Amino acid sequence: MNSRPMPLTEGFELRFESLFHSGRALAFPCDAQGGVTLDALSERARQNYLFARAVVGREYAVPIVLRCGGARA
């Protein structure tokens, strides 16, 4: 695991799309491989990220990595 903190402006986001509410998603800054640095997130964002990961397949789809601006990485 990479030990250096990831800047929030890395240029990518990890996006969890809701399975039940079209257009609703949770997105988090990440690196090009989808790695999220938890220490760089606010407490609320960290809780949302951990929740989204825990309910993949039940509430949210498998996350995708997007370049900021919407293009898939």
N, C-alpha and C positions, 0 to 999 in steps of 0.2 A: 504494500500500500504506500502511496506517495505521502511523505510526511510534511512536505511544504504546504503552507496554506494556499488555497486557490483564491485568486482575486475574484470578486463578484462580477467583474466585467470580462470574463473569459471569452464571451462571444457565443456560448452555447447554453441551451436549457434542456433539462430533462422534464418531459411533459407527460403527465398522467391524465388521459381523457376519461371522463365519466362514462360508464356503461349505460346509464339510465337517463342522463340529462344532456342532450345534444348541446354542444358549445361550452359546456362546463368542464373545467380542467384545473389541475394544480401544476404549476411549473416552478422549477428551481434551477438556479445557476449551476452549471456543471462544466466538466472538461469535455473534450471531443469524444471520449469513451463513455460518457455518462456518469462519471464519478462526481459525487456531491461532497463537498467539505462541510460537515455538520457544524464545525466551529465558526464558519463564515455566515451561518444562518441566524436569524433572530430566533428567540425561543418559540414563538408561534409558528414560524416557518419550519423549524425543526420538528415540532409536533405534527404539523400537517404532512411533512415528508415521511416521517415514520409511519403515520396512519396510512397514507397512500400506498406505501410499500407493503404494509400488512394486509391490505384488502385488494391487491391486484387479483383480478379474476372474479371478484365478488362485487366490488363497487367501481373500480377503475381498471382500464385496459393496461396491458403491459406497456411500460413507458417507452417513449421514443426520444431520441436526441435530435434536437433541432438547432440549427444556427439561429442566433438571434435575428429576427426578421422573418422567420417562418420556414426556411428551407431545411429539409432533412439533411443530417450530417452523413 
